[in-house]
Amino acid sequence: MKKQWKNREEPAAEQNQFSRESDVGVFQRPMQDIQNSNAVDRRSFLKLVGFSAAASTLSGCAKPVERILPYVNQPPEMTPGVANWYATTCHGCPAGCGALAKVMDGRPIKLEGNPDHPLSRGGLCALGQGSIISLYDSFRQKRPTIQQSATSWEAADKEVVGHLAVAREQKGKVVLLTGTITGPATRGVITDFIGTFPLAEHITYDPVSGAAIREAHAQAYGRSILPAYRFDQADVIVSFGTDFLGTWISPVEFTKQYASRRALPLQPPKGASEPNVRQLTSCHHQFEARLSITGSNADYRYQIAPSQQLNCLTALLATVKGGSPTMDVPSSVAAALDQVARDLRAARGRSLVVSDSNNLHVQLAVIALNETLGNLGNTVDVTRFSNQKQGDEREVERLVREMAEGTVSALLIHGCNPIYSLADAKAFGDALKSVPCTISFSMYPDETATVTKYHCPVPHPIEAWGDAEPQAGRYSLFQPTLRALYDTRPFEESLMRWSGKAGSFHDSLQRHWQEKIFPYQSETRDFTVFWEQMLQRGYSEAPVTTQPLSASLPSLTAALSAETKRRTALATPEIEIDLYETVALRDGVAANNPWLQELPDPITKITWDNYASVSPGLADKRGIVEGQWVQIQSGDRTVKLPAHIQPGQHERTVSIAVGYGRDLAGPVGNGVGANVYSLTRGREGGLQQRAQYGSLKRVAGQRYAFALTQTEAEQHGRPIAQEVSLEEFLNGHGAHRAHIPEGKTNLWQDHDYPEYHWGMTVDLTRCTGCSACVVSCDLENNVPVVGRDEVRNQREMHWLRIDRYYSGDAAEPRVIHQPMFCQQCENASCETVCPVLATVHDDQGLNVQVYNRCVGTRYCANNCPYKVRRFNFFNHQRDDLVQNLALNPDVTVRTRGVMEKCSFCIQRIQQARIAARREDRPVRDGDVRTACQQSCPADAIVFGNMADENGQVSREKAASRGYRVLEELNRRPAVTYLSKVANKKGSHA
């Protein structure tokens, strides 16, 4: 078995954890310092003497009584303590995933994926899970402003209407600058608004552009479209820098599709032949510079710089056609390209090539490959194409010139923050001063809203009506789940009022659906019935027809050949800067969300910061150590960041996350990290470039201490996260199981489970490490945020963590992601050492925590071999009463001095048991879904009753790939892991 390791220092065992931390000034504060008192209180006394269980009967430190008032005027449809669910659409990004909003006592407290929605199919990403928190953000703009002074809507409307009337009379230009809008009803309102002016236009801007894909399709096919990609139909996937499992276009949809091709049978099929192998699982090749989530899940990963994508794609195209490539490619991947070409040829029509590059010629090469392989109409869907990434940054550059020239009379900005995210934000801000009427529509007083004359705040999407069409013919609804908390107004209603349209946007939305969508369905002839069905279901589908597309491959090949020759003559840069989005903050929209700021990066496990990721080889050459400050320069743009030494990073590249360095995100996000959008400036006035040439300079001085959640230095050679090849799985070697001697004396007594024995399985082949489950668990169980300093002190509170293990060479490691939570051991070592019986075993197989018994000795955490227990060093209750509305009333909020951990969502178990008891039946398989299970886009987690031999969890527990972590300790955990299977079968055996 391969040796696994977690960080760069571990294989070399250079020094222990404490010396590494003391070198950067991080230390563990003693309890005496935190308490600021020399006195020994009762809790400290009990910790010191390990007081016996009898001491738990003493009266003691209990949570202070906090009185609440009952609901006086209770709506008839609301039952206290019982949640109502409303179908809606996730608003975290334009992907438009179907969602269900959980409303408890009139408060939306949780979003879950809509299992019936054709895109999300029950999954939701980390950003979508965390987006509910922004509803209760006290930093939201609460009323309209004029020149940063609060005003009324009547006063704001009067002034804006006056400005727009002048623009109309003088034939001045009115411009709407928005982010990508997929809602057809909203687009209709915009079209009507623009039509009331003699000179007006709508410009779309995306902070992270995808304009090259649309332009490439316009050149190749004559239609500017972004295809929908079908990873579930692909036997072979070849990705160039595309993090489609993390942040690219529609990651929840793509993860669902990808994981469906990783759903291996529980037992290896007998006599599986080569054709059958391809039906079992897809083969994934990843070419990239940084180690992404998608790259960490690939069967084969190859390191190339962003500038090498075009040559590699062109060489691959020539090889697929049966020719010999004439362009230079890195020697490290030359042989791999031949192997990849053979795989692609063997999977014609069932293969897929993608790239996230915003370079036009790279995207033309992708089109040429997919055309040559016959993928158009199979894995590349141009019928139900995507409506995302509509922006073109060159239009924004033109807008800046027009504003500076004084030809723009009014600028309305919605759904984007150009003062923060534009590469030339200063030029935009200077030009904005020449526009007489500037209006910002946003939830927050952000960087753009504070420099416009009018700020017209919009409600949170969960407070308002709306719709979305993320893919052609697939429609979904937003519906409000509560009345707006503040004096806000929908963007669409403002446009309607200012253009003299009567009525509300809700009326306009209904009218649009009745005229444009209702006629294309066949379920009912009554629109009222149809509308009610849509509110319950949340989405509708309509047939789509389109003209067939065809491209001229010879002309594409000629254009690629000419561009490749031109690029060959260019000098090799010293460093290439590779910019990317994180799963937590994306383009920076979620910067003021503390739960997302504290979400560990799936690869680096760093929280609360962005950084410059460099390879171990580059670090050694430049004398860079972990946390060393470095200066990155591209042209006349410079940023300063701490360096993180990342295994698997291309040696000539530096990768940095966008979305950080906000100035006016809010008290949580202000000043976190550095803003690197200035480095995305397009070369020669072209498309936004997230890959730039530059230089790297080491800055002498003190190292920066990252807030890491994964610092354990030893694995002791134990098979914790297991990986096998597909060939090994087919030969019956699915997992390594520990040998436990039988007939020996057991220190623990066996437990009886008369009805239920709850357990879980986790399929490591399906798990991508996306971390949606972490945020879902945090919100479901009221897990507090502790902040950067406490994470540095290793006091994070996540009940669920995802361990990332490396194996092999540090330069080219393989990666396994392993969700780790309380294992609910039958022979629980935590129960053995607790002096007050605060952690005990119940008759359902759960290791439960009795909070009011706990005296905080932390013996249980010290004795837990899985290190999954969390201790409250502080009272983390929030003083902000609005933020407290997001708390789940079914879960106790813990106080200082109390230990906590995963409970297998015991509140959900109890709800299912109560419902079953009411119907006089047992709990059925699938009735209980834990928060992590429900949110997982990959369906990697299964929960159920292990006492039911026919239940899914029992069947998966008996799989040939099944094993239990640290099984040799005889803790008898209730969590079974299924080993990861890498597709090493076929031409790569």
Steps between C-alpha positions, in 0.01 A plus 500: 500500500619853417616720785262790549587842635320824562748783452841569353687484828359163600689261268834654591404526868717808519372615834207459729179697492583720796833623368341587165237709669726675747716608205217713369378631829189287546438368847229335705367735765450339841157505656625727779588771250166469326311524827725785617475368852726312740212350693415132458130478427285190526537404134879524514502303823301218344733495202804482724386221728300296245198504726293186514162440341332572831614859473272551203204510739628821660333823403734688274582702197192494284409712202344831610124507460400698189125560489308518175147614417255274317359576154193713581324502163585162354420447129266203448748320270778521756548241774755595766814292466397345169682613187332603177689444176476730198634425153729775376826551313848527646636853466866441586606519134328510158497117472134504608493177700160398629471539876263448791485766770438375852287751693464452874256723689505748214879507468692350206789316665629252242523433128507149358516379143173422325517124424258539208687781326667379178827683569572479873308175566518555875855631531618844599848651511676667792415847369134408462486355850662808651297754304213488751728674751510816289125539559569579866813710439467824697737674258237490224379834369175570683354795306569703185761775504579814302867600518545248785223661709188302588185601320155371409406309190271784399785751507737269316238419235426866442863590437576194286190548285609860447848397388362236265251747353785737417695215341196407292438857384865569418549156343772423749619144536360285782699186582408202715812318621410168661643162579373201306120488524337169410145587608277549193251718688779727624646520150155598378479786749846619391398490134185702574699754702763549229224538243377819668820687405621606156856394587553223755674165531549210737861389563578177685816466705634192679793541743628159389445503128401220266478718190756298304275192491211700357719680247663176389158347432398815314804466274465124453121469471366851454321492839630651822406226747638327805425127462367283777745221576398141575768341715264212573507401132879504472711185525817710468533853641796722409512829688746784453504712814125465550387464860156372403457324836583819688393830348463477120161599356271252681704293748207334680354379171840385377579324829171310480582395146861413575416300814238300312786356295688417820219287645676166514313179588530384859669179387731468197319351201629160401675466167497873423646564154663817371176641346318434827769684692423823316137464597599478867679831531624783283870570447603853591816677378581843647759745363547795737744729678356505851364206694124558476209303643442353155868417456509330839224266381648423160623153411797657324634848566765683299662832587509764229516879516198697371703622200560137398131414465477601134804300389383194693148523357628549146740207538218287639280596204770397253554170681128420515485554124782251458772750417816609675502824698746762380468741790710496815343343807653441844707183500327393821164465321603404146456127561180562696344681203541186288328292766220755541447509124460121492240518776311776317498312171361194679216709643383698197166663572536413868793720592524861612774764478465823700715799597438797728746723314371841391727482196312492170737262321501254790122481479515459121734204556249349746222538242718338232572203726138445599394533134763249388391254769129532415409636843271778378144403589616226735723629778493859369137616507432805282122454515445556871797735513605689812389859558790575733817702441330755273746778576756652266758716674583680176154655512583628848823653368296678234259619768788647701616695195149629435456605862832684496395678180177616666261319264326297773217683677400227744663178618306238694710222659347176624644163596865595463764702684734648236678737739631188674531238228600683182865478402497876438266589786663840547428596139138392547472706819651807337269471199200452728544858624408625153156333505221729633283218636658188651290237677606185679266211578658272757435341838809658654662843514790353304788658310280599206192606696701749706619693191166523319258786562204274574499168680173314458536190719348176378356224719669170558389253229320294763289811579393564140337356191707406199579236244795342326575316178851362558463273197282552196147380572563427868325754721490539876340739745611709794226553753520706819493304824463803726425869478806714427691577820598848384366784286617351172344466155559254215715626216224417252238706683728803497539473122125457460420807709759717329366404157138567599388137521223426749486194724752290684772273369302204633223593255751539219657164587167321496405665172829398338461138609141494378595635157843347439521175698149373579406436132790254459395259775234230479419422864201734534300757304435714808776754567400536866552127550827516307626793708422321826679191372803711415505652848495151649745344255720804437582437133361430156643367175407599148604344169787668317566497129815624335669495164776240455852636530798419283855626507771508234775288653763589237459872566511442876816292466666764283421777749637291786818418310568867431442600861718215627789615279459856623506389862807281447700812418414659834751490783434267793388710798673488836174427680141446394230629731194277517190656657204292615180503706457316829197287587427730793524860377487451121545848346479673841124521531506305829790682663291613799377149580697372802402135448643508149810692607567229757440216254836329442619500142446142376864470391713725721275492811569872553220726625450877513762590237617479144865433427752430227524126440846398380648159428751334733760524223451873446502558876832321532653695211388838634559426868131539579360339813138451605342837581785699342377831360549526123439773245330406174521742209333501160570804286452802723273311744642366827351306790656371820389169650627225729624191318354155546711206384256276316580145386386441144547863392665559162854620563476813284162621623359687798130451575294759690130508587283796402214620720715630788633842593161667532488851647124527552375144528397543862661455841576133430648530152676835511876470465505121470770405250605701195307612193665352189240599241744765380707214357218388267554782253455376144801520273470745209150602606366147459316257723558477872806284565509299821841367395768768476874518454682649795780479751539383859718664762567377851440760772718475807331518835282309741296210374122510491311245709221342299180392673525130415251234603716202409840488670537146637844379400487121531293229333703213649461300179139415581253438214273791588403623153530211257531501123513210256514480122202387298692186410555420868131554570399269216739237634331509840752715686267786586637602841745411772320380811666480838521164673327496838571191712192314614441345839699762689375678810314818412516804727155609385165334532296432190202727442148394416317690228138386517375701202751740349876502458595807301800489271656668201708417195724738306608417145844652447474440124202733485619759753664792320593702809276792396419577869129565452438252782717703739294817459174305509601338829606835646166664425285202598670462837570863594875446484665831589765695312812563709709728275847491352694520828315212663541285189871570528476374857337183363169578667275480195154361573404312181322177590588364159838542340627370168852367532712526190768233466790499258682191382804455281741772390455855633551637148219287356289368788180303487221632719220343703228698676351339810209647697565443869249542782407322820506129417236416763718216628340210683816467712540875536819605674349838581230336710760311699683806628221752558483551879143634500329277243452794265563275200301176502364234267127486429278217379521618138876458475573870539780643709305791647629811675312625807590868502375588848715225654821597323757670724761546230779266608569428130608147587265374228666710230842383610391136490318514165718337232309683224545850651145607420395659828481878537527705817340839559778718637267800486133587492442531129142623520453802279384831644347587164132415540440501125776246438356281773188456286705259286544255789332161478257483796519118499865506607631630832746789486798391707676711761857548614665200660289241318620230262306440177518279192303343217171354621395329174241780486309350790232768465419365154494145634249604765282679245489185286419281801220733610351495149526119489341465843215725393435271203554185709787366291878460529737756354544413134831483321575851373269680747802644680749702300778672688595854401827389343327225305221723375729772369762275337493559122691176444266278707808369679332461840233247595330491841259249641410225742766228506253271676306491172687241294325615183578868551742680271749571777515130590556402138778755455660403830544148360663625177837358401646850522369553853730554795497686831766752596736383777304178521795332669430706814173306542294817544234350267404826328159535338650670194619285211715645224510365145851526360572731209534332161717665234438398140842363411351235274533478123776668304668620817519170684 
